[in-house]
């Protein structure tokens, strides 16, 4: 049983159960991107305040790095 403090374990346990398959040319990247998008949407739906805070931090960091002088 997972500790309740580790809220991201569901994301990690998905990675542990997958077998490592070497990437081959022409791999189905669209399905991988779609599953990644769905998992992020679920994470954002569960934690909307954290998602907004993370987006603000990333925006501020990018703005600070590319600011004009």
Phi and psi restraints in degrees (range 20) as a CNS / XPLOR table:
assign (resid 1 and name C) (resid 2 and name N)
       (resid 2 and name CA) (resid 2 and name C) 1.0 -81.3 20.0 2
assign (resid 2 and name N) (resid 2 and name CA)
       (resid 2 and name C) (resid 3 and name N) 1.0 149.0 20.0 2
assign (resid 2 and name C) (resid 3 and name N)
       (resid 3 and name CA) (resid 3 and name C) 1.0 -72.4 20.0 2
assign (resid 3 and name N) (resid 3 and name CA)
       (resid 3 and name C) (resid 4 and name N) 1.0 137.7 20.0 2
assign (resid 3 and name C) (resid 4 and name N)
       (resid 4 and name CA) (resid 4 and name C) 1.0 -66.4 20.0 2
assign (resid 4 and name N) (resid 4 and name CA)
       (resid 4 and name C) (resid 5 and name N) 1.0 -16.8 20.0 2
assign (resid 4 and name C) (resid 5 and name N)
       (resid 5 and name CA) (resid 5 and name C) 1.0 -74.8 20.0 2
assign (resid 5 and name N) (resid 5 and name CA)
       (resid 5 and name C) (resid 6 and name N) 1.0 -23.3 20.0 2
assign (resid 5 and name C) (resid 6 and name N)
       (resid 6 and name CA) (resid 6 and name C) 1.0 -93.8 20.0 2
assign (resid 6 and name N) (resid 6 and name CA)
       (resid 6 and name C) (resid 7 and name N) 1.0 85.8 20.0 2
assign (resid 6 and name C) (resid 7 and name N)
       (resid 7 and name CA) (resid 7 and name C) 1.0 -76.0 20.0 2
assign (resid 7 and name N) (resid 7 and name CA)
       (resid 7 and name C) (resid 8 and name N) 1.0 -17.3 20.0 2
assign (resid 7 and name C) (resid 8 and name N)
       (resid 8 and name CA) (resid 8 and name C) 1.0 -94.5 20.0 2
assign (resid 8 and name N) (resid 8 and name CA)
       (resid 8 and name C) (resid 9 and name N) 1.0 4.9 20.0 2
assign (resid 8 and name C) (resid 9 and name N)
       (resid 9 and name CA) (resid 9 and name C) 1.0 -62.5 20.0 2
assign (resid 9 and name N) (resid 9 and name CA)
       (resid 9 and name C) (resid 10 and name N) 1.0 -30.2 20.0 2
assign (resid 9 and name C) (resid 10 and name N)
       (resid 10 and name CA) (resid 10 and name C) 1.0 -63.3 20.0 2
assign (resid 10 and name N) (resid 10 and name CA)
       (resid 10 and name C) (resid 11 and name N) 1.0 -32.7 20.0 2
assign (resid 10 and name C) (resid 11 and name N)
       (resid 11 and name CA) (resid 11 and name C) 1.0 -73.3 20.0 2
assign (resid 11 and name N) (resid 11 and name CA)
       (resid 11 and name C) (resid 12 and name N) 1.0 -39.3 20.0 2
assign (resid 11 and name C) (resid 12 and name N)
       (resid 12 and name CA) (resid 12 and name C) 1.0 -71.4 20.0 2
assign (resid 12 and name N) (resid 12 and name CA)
       (resid 12 and name C) (resid 13 and name N) 1.0 -37.9 20.0 2
assign (resid 12 and name C) (resid 13 and name N)
       (resid 13 and name CA) (resid 13 and name C) 1.0 -66.4 20.0 2
assign (resid 13 and name N) (resid 13 and name CA)
       (resid 13 and name C) (resid 14 and name N) 1.0 -27.8 20.0 2
assign (resid 13 and name C) (resid 14 and name N)
       (resid 14 and name CA) (resid 14 and name C) 1.0 -64.0 20.0 2
assign (resid 14 and name N) (resid 14 and name CA)
       (resid 14 and name C) (resid 15 and name N) 1.0 -40.6 20.0 2
assign (resid 14 and name C) (resid 15 and name N)
       (resid 15 and name CA) (resid 15 and name C) 1.0 -69.7 20.0 2
assign (resid 15 and name N) (resid 15 and name CA)
       (resid 15 and name C) (resid 16 and name N) 1.0 -33.1 20.0 2
assign (resid 15 and name C) (resid 16 and name N)
       (resid 16 and name CA) (resid 16 and name C) 1.0 -70.0 20.0 2
assign (resid 16 and name N) (resid 16 and name CA)
       (resid 16 and name C) (resid 17 and name N) 1.0 -31.2 20.0 2
assign (resid 16 and name C) (resid 17 and name N)
       (resid 17 and name CA) (resid 17 and name C) 1.0 -84.0 20.0 2
assign (resid 17 and name N) (resid 17 and name CA)
       (resid 17 and name C) (resid 18 and name N) 1.0 -16.0 20.0 2
assign (resid 17 and name C) (resid 18 and name N)
       (resid 18 and name CA) (resid 18 and name C) 1.0 -77.3 20.0 2
assign (resid 18 and name N) (resid 18 and name CA)
       (resid 18 and name C) (resid 19 and name N) 1.0 142.6 20.0 2
assign (resid 18 and name C) (resid 19 and name N)
       (resid 19 and name CA) (resid 19 and name C) 1.0 -85.1 20.0 2
assign (resid 19 and name N) (resid 19 and name CA)
       (resid 19 and name C) (resid 20 and name N) 1.0 144.5 20.0 2
assign (resid 19 and name C) (resid 20 and name N)
       (resid 20 and name CA) (resid 20 and name C) 1.0 -79.0 20.0 2
assign (resid 20 and name N) (resid 20 and name CA)
       (resid 20 and name C) (resid 21 and name N) 1.0 114.7 20.0 2
assign (resid 20 and name C) (resid 21 and name N)
       (resid 21 and name CA) (resid 21 and name C) 1.0 -112.3 20.0 2
assign (resid 21 and name N) (resid 21 and name CA)
       (resid 21 and name C) (resid 22 and name N) 1.0 128.7 20.0 2
assign (resid 21 and name C) (resid 22 and name N)
       (resid 22 and name CA) (resid 22 and name C) 1.0 -61.6 20.0 2
assign (resid 22 and name N) (resid 22 and name CA)
       (resid 22 and name C) (resid 23 and name N) 1.0 139.2 20.0 2
assign (resid 22 and name C) (resid 23 and name N)
       (resid 23 and name CA) (resid 23 and name C) 1.0 -69.7 20.0 2
assign (resid 23 and name N) (resid 23 and name CA)
       (resid 23 and name C) (resid 24 and name N) 1.0 132.2 20.0 2
assign (resid 23 and name C) (resid 24 and name N)
       (resid 24 and name CA) (resid 24 and name C) 1.0 -117.7 20.0 2
assign (resid 24 and name N) (resid 24 and name CA)
       (resid 24 and name C) (resid 25 and name N) 1.0 156.9 20.0 2
assign (resid 24 and name C) (resid 25 and name N)
       (resid 25 and name CA) (resid 25 and name C) 1.0 -65.0 20.0 2
assign (resid 25 and name N) (resid 25 and name CA)
       (resid 25 and name C) (resid 26 and name N) 1.0 137.8 20.0 2
assign (resid 25 and name C) (resid 26 and name N)
       (resid 26 and name CA) (resid 26 and name C) 1.0 82.7 20.0 2
assign (resid 26 and name N) (resid 26 and name CA)
       (resid 26 and name C) (resid 27 and name N) 1.0 18.3 20.0 2
assign (resid 26 and name C) (resid 27 and name N)
       (resid 27 and name CA) (resid 27 and name C) 1.0 -62.7 20.0 2
assign (resid 27 and name N) (resid 27 and name CA)
       (resid 27 and name C) (resid 28 and name N) 1.0 155.7 20.0 2
assign (resid 27 and name C) (resid 28 and name N)
       (resid 28 and name CA) (resid 28 and name C) 1.0 -79.8 20.0 2
assign (resid 28 and name N) (resid 28 and name CA)
       (resid 28 and name C) (resid 29 and name N) 1.0 82.4 20.0 2
assign (resid 28 and name C) (resid 29 and name N)
       (resid 29 and name CA) (resid 29 and name C) 1.0 -72.1 20.0 2
assign (resid 29 and name N) (resid 29 and name CA)
       (resid 29 and name C) (resid 30 and name N) 1.0 -29.0 20.0 2
assign (resid 29 and name C) (resid 30 and name N)
       (resid 30 and name CA) (resid 30 and name C) 1.0 -66.0 20.0 2
assign (resid 30 and name N) (resid 30 and name CA)
       (resid 30 and name C) (resid 31 and name N) 1.0 -38.2 20.0 2
assign (resid 30 and name C) (resid 31 and name N)
       (resid 31 and name CA) (resid 31 and name C) 1.0 -70.4 20.0 2
assign (resid 31 and name N) (resid 31 and name CA)
       (resid 31 and name C) (resid 32 and name N) 1.0 -35.3 20.0 2
assign (resid 31 and name C) (resid 32 and name N)
       (resid 32 and name CA) (resid 32 and name C) 1.0 -65.8 20.0 2
assign (resid 32 and name N) (resid 32 and name CA)
       (resid 32 and name C) (resid 33 and name N) 1.0 -43.2 20.0 2
assign (resid 32 and name C) (resid 33 and name N)
       (resid 33 and name CA) (resid 33 and name C) 1.0 -64.9 20.0 2
assign (resid 33 and name N) (resid 33 and name CA)
       (resid 33 and name C) (resid 34 and name N) 1.0 -38.8 20.0 2
assign (resid 33 and name C) (resid 34 and name N)
       (resid 34 and name CA) (resid 34 and name C) 1.0 -65.6 20.0 2
assign (resid 34 and name N) (resid 34 and name CA)
       (resid 34 and name C) (resid 35 and name N) 1.0 -42.2 20.0 2
assign (resid 34 and name C) (resid 35 and name N)
       (resid 35 and name CA) (resid 35 and name C) 1.0 -67.4 20.0 2
assign (resid 35 and name N) (resid 35 and name CA)
       (resid 35 and name C) (resid 36 and name N) 1.0 -36.5 20.0 2
assign (resid 35 and name C) (resid 36 and name N)
       (resid 36 and name CA) (resid 36 and name C) 1.0 -65.6 20.0 2
assign (resid 36 and name N) (resid 36 and name CA)
       (resid 36 and name C) (resid 37 and name N) 1.0 -40.9 20.0 2
assign (resid 36 and name C) (resid 37 and name N)
       (resid 37 and name CA) (resid 37 and name C) 1.0 -63.0 20.0 2
assign (resid 37 and name N) (resid 37 and name CA)
       (resid 37 and name C) (resid 38 and name N) 1.0 -43.5 20.0 2
assign (resid 37 and name C) (resid 38 and name N)
       (resid 38 and name CA) (resid 38 and name C) 1.0 -64.3 20.0 2
assign (resid 38 and name N) (resid 38 and name CA)
       (resid 38 and name C) (resid 39 and name N) 1.0 -38.9 20.0 2
assign (resid 38 and name C) (resid 39 and name N)
       (resid 39 and name CA) (resid 39 and name C) 1.0 -68.5 20.0 2
assign (resid 39 and name N) (resid 39 and name CA)
       (resid 39 and name C) (resid 40 and name N) 1.0 -37.4 20.0 2
assign (resid 39 and name C) (resid 40 and name N)
       (resid 40 and name CA) (resid 40 and name C) 1.0 -67.0 20.0 2
assign (resid 40 and name N) (resid 40 and name CA)
       (resid 40 and name C) (resid 41 and name N) 1.0 -39.8 20.0 2
assign (resid 40 and name C) (resid 41 and name N)
       (resid 41 and name CA) (resid 41 and name C) 1.0 -61.6 20.0 2
assign (resid 41 and name N) (resid 41 and name CA)
       (resid 41 and name C) (resid 42 and name N) 1.0 -40.0 20.0 2
assign (resid 41 and name C) (resid 42 and name N)
       (resid 42 and name CA) (resid 42 and name C) 1.0 -65.0 20.0 2
assign (resid 42 and name N) (resid 42 and name CA)
       (resid 42 and name C) (resid 43 and name N) 1.0 -40.6 20.0 2
assign (resid 42 and name C) (resid 43 and name N)
       (resid 43 and name CA) (resid 43 and name C) 1.0 -65.2 20.0 2
assign (resid 43 and name N) (resid 43 and name CA)
       (resid 43 and name C) (resid 44 and name N) 1.0 -42.2 20.0 2
assign (resid 43 and name C) (resid 44 and name N)
       (resid 44 and name CA) (resid 44 and name C) 1.0 -67.6 20.0 2
assign (resid 44 and name N) (resid 44 and name CA)
       (resid 44 and name C) (resid 45 and name N) 1.0 -33.5 20.0 2
assign (resid 44 and name C) (resid 45 and name N)
       (resid 45 and name CA) (resid 45 and name C) 1.0 -69.3 20.0 2
assign (resid 45 and name N) (resid 45 and name CA)
       (resid 45 and name C) (resid 46 and name N) 1.0 -34.7 20.0 2
assign (resid 45 and name C) (resid 46 and name N)
       (resid 46 and name CA) (resid 46 and name C) 1.0 -75.8 20.0 2
assign (resid 46 and name N) (resid 46 and name CA)
       (resid 46 and name C) (resid 47 and name N) 1.0 -31.2 20.0 2
assign (resid 46 and name C) (resid 47 and name N)
       (resid 47 and name CA) (resid 47 and name C) 1.0 -132.8 20.0 2
assign (resid 47 and name N) (resid 47 and name CA)
       (resid 47 and name C) (resid 48 and name N) 1.0 70.0 20.0 2
assign (resid 47 and name C) (resid 48 and name N)
       (resid 48 and name CA) (resid 48 and name C) 1.0 -67.1 20.0 2
assign (resid 48 and name N) (resid 48 and name CA)
       (resid 48 and name C) (resid 49 and name N) 1.0 -36.1 20.0 2
assign (resid 48 and name C) (resid 49 and name N)
       (resid 49 and name CA) (resid 49 and name C) 1.0 -66.4 20.0 2
assign (resid 49 and name N) (resid 49 and name CA)
       (resid 49 and name C) (resid 50 and name N) 1.0 -41.3 20.0 2
assign (resid 49 and name C) (resid 50 and name N)
       (resid 50 and name CA) (resid 50 and name C) 1.0 -66.4 20.0 2
assign (resid 50 and name N) (resid 50 and name CA)
       (resid 50 and name C) (resid 51 and name N) 1.0 -36.2 20.0 2
assign (resid 50 and name C) (resid 51 and name N)
       (resid 51 and name CA) (resid 51 and name C) 1.0 -65.8 20.0 2
assign (resid 51 and name N) (resid 51 and name CA)
       (resid 51 and name C) (resid 52 and name N) 1.0 -42.1 20.0 2
assign (resid 51 and name C) (resid 52 and name N)
       (resid 52 and name CA) (resid 52 and name C) 1.0 -67.2 20.0 2
assign (resid 52 and name N) (resid 52 and name CA)
       (resid 52 and name C) (resid 53 and name N) 1.0 -41.3 20.0 2
assign (resid 52 and name C) (resid 53 and name N)
       (resid 53 and name CA) (resid 53 and name C) 1.0 -63.9 20.0 2
assign (resid 53 and name N) (resid 53 and name CA)
       (resid 53 and name C) (resid 54 and name N) 1.0 -41.9 20.0 2
assign (resid 53 and name C) (resid 54 and name N)
       (resid 54 and name CA) (resid 54 and name C) 1.0 -64.7 20.0 2
assign (resid 54 and name N) (resid 54 and name CA)
       (resid 54 and name C) (resid 55 and name N) 1.0 -41.1 20.0 2
assign (resid 54 and name C) (resid 55 and name N)
       (resid 55 and name CA) (resid 55 and name C) 1.0 -63.8 20.0 2
assign (resid 55 and name N) (resid 55 and name CA)
       (resid 55 and name C) (resid 56 and name N) 1.0 -39.4 20.0 2
assign (resid 55 and name C) (resid 56 and name N)
       (resid 56 and name CA) (resid 56 and name C) 1.0 -65.6 20.0 2
assign (resid 56 and name N) (resid 56 and name CA)
       (resid 56 and name C) (resid 57 and name N) 1.0 -42.4 20.0 2
assign (resid 56 and name C) (resid 57 and name N)
       (resid 57 and name CA) (resid 57 and name C) 1.0 -64.1 20.0 2
assign (resid 57 and name N) (resid 57 and name CA)
       (resid 57 and name C) (resid 58 and name N) 1.0 -44.4 20.0 2
assign (resid 57 and name C) (resid 58 and name N)
       (resid 58 and name CA) (resid 58 and name C) 1.0 -63.2 20.0 2
assign (resid 58 and name N) (resid 58 and name CA)
       (resid 58 and name C) (resid 59 and name N) 1.0 -43.4 20.0 2
assign (resid 58 and name C) (resid 59 and name N)
       (resid 59 and name CA) (resid 59 and name C) 1.0 -62.0 20.0 2
assign (resid 59 and name N) (resid 59 and name CA)
       (resid 59 and name C) (resid 60 and name N) 1.0 -43.2 20.0 2
assign (resid 59 and name C) (resid 60 and name N)
       (resid 60 and name CA) (resid 60 and name C) 1.0 -65.1 20.0 2
assign (resid 60 and name N) (resid 60 and name CA)
       (resid 60 and name C) (resid 61 and name N) 1.0 -40.8 20.0 2
assign (resid 60 and name C) (resid 61 and name N)
       (resid 61 and name CA) (resid 61 and name C) 1.0 -65.4 20.0 2
assign (resid 61 and name N) (resid 61 and name CA)
       (resid 61 and name C) (resid 62 and name N) 1.0 -44.2 20.0 2
assign (resid 61 and name C) (resid 62 and name N)
       (resid 62 and name CA) (resid 62 and name C) 1.0 -64.9 20.0 2
assign (resid 62 and name N) (resid 62 and name CA)
       (resid 62 and name C) (resid 63 and name N) 1.0 -41.3 20.0 2
assign (resid 62 and name C) (resid 63 and name N)
       (resid 63 and name CA) (resid 63 and name C) 1.0 -63.0 20.0 2
assign (resid 63 and name N) (resid 63 and name CA)
       (resid 63 and name C) (resid 64 and name N) 1.0 -38.7 20.0 2
assign (resid 63 and name C) (resid 64 and name N)
       (resid 64 and name CA) (resid 64 and name C) 1.0 -67.7 20.0 2
assign (resid 64 and name N) (resid 64 and name CA)
       (resid 64 and name C) (resid 65 and name N) 1.0 -37.4 20.0 2
assign (resid 64 and name C) (resid 65 and name N)
       (resid 65 and name CA) (resid 65 and name C) 1.0 -72.5 20.0 2
assign (resid 65 and name N) (resid 65 and name CA)
       (resid 65 and name C) (resid 66 and name N) 1.0 -31.1 20.0 2
assign (resid 65 and name C) (resid 66 and name N)
       (resid 66 and name CA) (resid 66 and name C) 1.0 -108.7 20.0 2
assign (resid 66 and name N) (resid 66 and name CA)
       (resid 66 and name C) (resid 67 and name N) 1.0 14.9 20.0 2
assign (resid 66 and name C) (resid 67 and name N)
       (resid 67 and name CA) (resid 67 and name C) 1.0 -62.5 20.0 2
assign (resid 67 and name N) (resid 67 and name CA)
       (resid 67 and name C) (resid 68 and name N) 1.0 152.1 20.0 2
assign (resid 67 and name C) (resid 68 and name N)
       (resid 68 and name CA) (resid 68 and name C) 1.0 -93.9 20.0 2
assign (resid 68 and name N) (resid 68 and name CA)
       (resid 68 and name C) (resid 69 and name N) 1.0 148.6 20.0 2
